[in-house]
Structure formats: C-alpha cells, structure tokens
Amino acid sequence: MFTERISNNGTTENESEMGNFPYLDRFLLWNSRKNYSNEYMEIKPDHKKSILIVDDELSILKLLSFILAADYDLIIKKSGIEAIAWLEEGNDPDLIISDLMMPYFDGSTLIRNLKISGFYRNTPVILLSGAEDLADKVKQMPFKIDSYLEKPFNPAILKSQIAQLITA
C-alpha cells in the first residue's frame, strides 16, 4: 500500500527506486490513482487570528464582518448563550468582541462567566454598547474589560485596539 510515490512529473515510482522516505510522506501520497486536491495537502503558514463576535443586532454583525473578515477568522454568535455553547465545545478564540446589552444572556453575564472560568480568563475582551454611560458601567464591573467602544464606533479605532490586544 505504501510502495508508490508520486513524482514531480505525475508518474509513480517504487519505494526501492526512491530510497527511504518518511512515513508521513508515504502516507499522504500513497495512491497515485486517487485525485487529491492541493488544499488538503497544504499547511498554510499565515494562520489568521480568530475573533468571537457576539451581538444581537444584524447590522452590527454585518458591519464587523465587513471591517474584520479580511484580516481575521470570525466566529459570529447572536447571543451569549450561543457563544457559551460554542466555547464549551473546546473552541478558543484569540479575542472576544461582545455587545453589552443583549436579551436573555447579556454581554456582562457572558464576560463574567468567561473571566470566572480558568480557561478564558486571559482572553482579551472588547465590549461594544450604545449605552451613554458605558465608561461608568465598565468601571463598576467586578472583572477586567480590556477595551470598550460606544456605538457608533470608528472602524479604525476598533482595528487598532484589536491589533494591540491580540499582539500583546
């Protein structure tokens, strides 16, 4: 089964003619009759950082997607409940952007649960809100918020804060 290898010109060569190659090489290219696409064989060195976005407003989700999709892998959830369920599956984003005011399970409750857990305690968080007194609300929270922006926000400032928090 692991006796042939695909050469650069598309022909197969026997292992005895090629010498001793690593097992992984032989495993990935073991059958020349199958047509594998290159996307399954490549390892992409430019892995994008991931951002979990939690907001119940479709317009904000679309705006954030438009602003950030080129530079980051985005995971979009419409509620804190969906975000917690996704995180409980073992996913680990590099940053979380959350709305403060959402129905059922608001951003404050979501972030409190994340900061209490040992696993997501150090995950940076950016809080978005349309509340006028957002700075006062953030100061009163019993857990650390890395950054916050009032809606409507400046996309350049958001991108700058994300870059600072992810590379820090």
C-alpha positions as CSV (number, residue, x, y, z in Angstrom):
1,M,0.0,0.0,0.0
2,F,2.8,2.5,0.8
3,T,5.0,1.3,-2.0
4,E,4.4,4.1,-4.6
5,R,5.1,7.8,-4.6
6,I,4.0,10.5,-7.0
7,S,7.0,12.2,-8.6
8,N,7.0,15.8,-9.8
9,N,6.1,14.8,-13.3
10,G,3.0,12.9,-12.1
11,T,4.4,9.4,-12.6
12,T,4.7,6.9,-9.8
13,E,8.0,5.5,-8.5
14,N,8.6,2.4,-6.4
15,E,10.0,3.0,-2.9
16,S,13.0,0.9,-3.7
17,E,13.9,3.3,-6.5
18,M,13.4,6.4,-4.4
19,G,15.1,5.3,-1.2
20,N,13.8,5.6,2.3
21,F,11.2,8.4,2.7
22,P,9.5,9.5,5.9
23,Y,6.3,7.6,6.8
24,L,4.2,10.8,6.6
25,D,5.3,11.4,3.0
26,R,4.3,7.9,2.0
27,F,1.0,8.0,3.9
28,L,-0.1,11.3,2.3
29,L,0.9,10.2,-1.2
30,W,0.3,6.5,-1.1
31,N,-2.0,6.1,-4.0
32,S,-1.4,7.8,-7.4
33,R,-4.8,6.7,-8.8
34,K,-6.7,9.0,-6.4
35,N,-7.0,12.6,-7.3
36,Y,-6.4,14.7,-4.1
37,S,-6.7,18.4,-4.3
38,N,-3.8,20.5,-3.0
39,E,-6.0,22.2,-0.4
40,Y,-5.9,19.1,1.8
41,M,-2.1,18.7,1.5
42,E,-1.0,22.2,2.2
43,I,-0.3,23.7,5.6
44,K,-0.9,27.4,5.5
45,P,1.8,29.3,7.4
46,D,-0.2,32.6,7.6
47,H,-2.8,31.4,10.1
48,K,-5.2,34.2,10.9
49,K,-6.1,35.0,14.5
50,S,-9.7,34.3,15.5
51,I,-12.3,36.7,16.9
52,L,-15.6,35.6,18.5
53,I,-18.2,38.3,17.9
54,V,-21.3,38.3,20.0
55,D,-24.1,40.7,19.2
56,D,-27.9,40.5,18.6
57,E,-28.0,43.3,16.1
58,L,-27.7,42.1,12.5
59,S,-26.5,45.4,11.2
60,I,-23.6,45.4,13.7
61,L,-22.7,41.8,12.8
62,K,-22.6,42.7,9.1
63,L,-20.5,45.8,9.8
64,L,-18.0,44.0,11.9
65,S,-17.8,41.2,9.3
66,F,-17.1,43.8,6.6
67,I,-14.4,45.5,8.6
68,L,-12.6,42.5,10.0
69,A,-13.1,39.5,7.7
70,A,-10.1,40.2,5.5
71,D,-7.7,40.1,8.5
72,Y,-9.2,37.7,11.0
73,D,-11.2,34.4,11.2
74,L,-14.6,35.5,12.5
75,I,-17.0,33.4,14.6
76,I,-20.3,35.1,14.8
77,K,-22.9,34.4,17.5
78,K,-26.2,36.2,18.1
79,S,-26.4,35.7,21.8
80,G,-24.4,35.0,24.9
81,I,-26.0,31.5,25.1
82,E,-24.8,30.6,21.6
83,A,-21.3,31.9,22.4
84,I,-21.1,29.9,25.6
85,A,-22.2,26.8,23.8
86,W,-19.6,27.3,21.1
87,L,-16.9,27.9,23.7
88,E,-17.9,24.8,25.6
89,E,-17.2,22.7,22.5
90,G,-13.5,23.5,23.2
91,N,-13.0,26.4,20.9
92,D,-10.5,29.1,21.9
93,P,-10.7,32.5,20.2
94,D,-7.8,34.9,20.3
95,L,-10.2,37.8,21.1
96,I,-13.9,38.3,22.0
97,I,-16.0,41.3,20.9
98,S,-19.3,41.4,22.7
99,D,-22.3,43.7,22.9
100,L,-23.2,44.7,26.4
101,M,-27.0,44.7,26.0
102,M,-28.5,41.6,24.6
103,P,-31.7,39.7,25.5
104,Y,-31.6,36.7,27.9
105,F,-27.8,36.5,28.4
106,D,-26.2,39.9,28.1
107,G,-22.6,40.7,27.5
108,S,-21.9,41.4,31.2
109,T,-23.1,37.9,32.1
110,L,-21.1,36.3,29.3
111,I,-17.9,38.1,30.2
112,R,-18.3,37.4,33.9
113,N,-18.7,33.7,33.2
114,L,-15.6,33.7,30.9
115,K,-13.5,35.5,33.5
116,I,-14.6,33.2,36.3
117,S,-13.6,30.2,34.2
118,G,-9.9,29.5,34.4
119,F,-9.6,28.7,30.7
120,Y,-10.8,32.0,29.2
121,R,-9.6,34.3,32.0
122,N,-6.8,35.8,29.9
123,T,-8.7,36.1,26.6
124,P,-8.9,39.8,25.7
125,V,-12.4,41.3,25.5
126,I,-13.7,44.4,23.7
127,L,-17.1,45.5,24.9
128,L,-19.4,47.4,22.5
129,S,-22.5,49.2,23.6
130,G,-24.9,52.0,22.7
131,A,-25.2,53.0,26.4
132,E,-24.3,56.6,27.0
133,D,-22.7,55.8,30.4
134,L,-20.6,52.9,29.2
135,A,-17.4,54.1,30.9
136,D,-19.1,54.1,34.2
137,K,-20.6,50.7,33.7
138,V,-17.2,49.2,32.7
139,K,-15.6,50.7,35.9
140,Q,-18.3,49.1,38.1
141,M,-17.8,45.7,36.6
142,P,-16.1,43.2,39.0
143,F,-13.9,41.8,36.2
144,K,-11.4,43.3,33.7
145,I,-12.6,44.6,30.4
146,D,-9.6,45.1,28.1
147,S,-11.3,47.7,25.9
148,Y,-14.7,49.2,25.2
149,L,-16.2,51.3,22.4
150,E,-19.5,53.1,22.3
151,K,-21.8,52.6,19.3
152,P,-21.4,54.0,16.7
153,F,-17.7,53.4,16.7
154,N,-14.8,54.3,14.5
155,P,-13.6,51.2,12.5
156,A,-10.0,52.4,12.5
157,I,-10.0,52.7,16.3
158,L,-11.6,49.2,16.6
159,K,-8.9,47.7,14.3
160,S,-6.2,49.5,16.3
161,Q,-7.5,48.1,19.6
162,I,-7.8,44.6,18.2
163,A,-4.2,44.7,16.9
164,Q,-2.9,45.9,20.3
165,L,-4.8,43.3,22.2
166,I,-4.0,40.3,20.0
167,T,-0.3,41.0,19.7
168,A,0.1,41.9,23.4
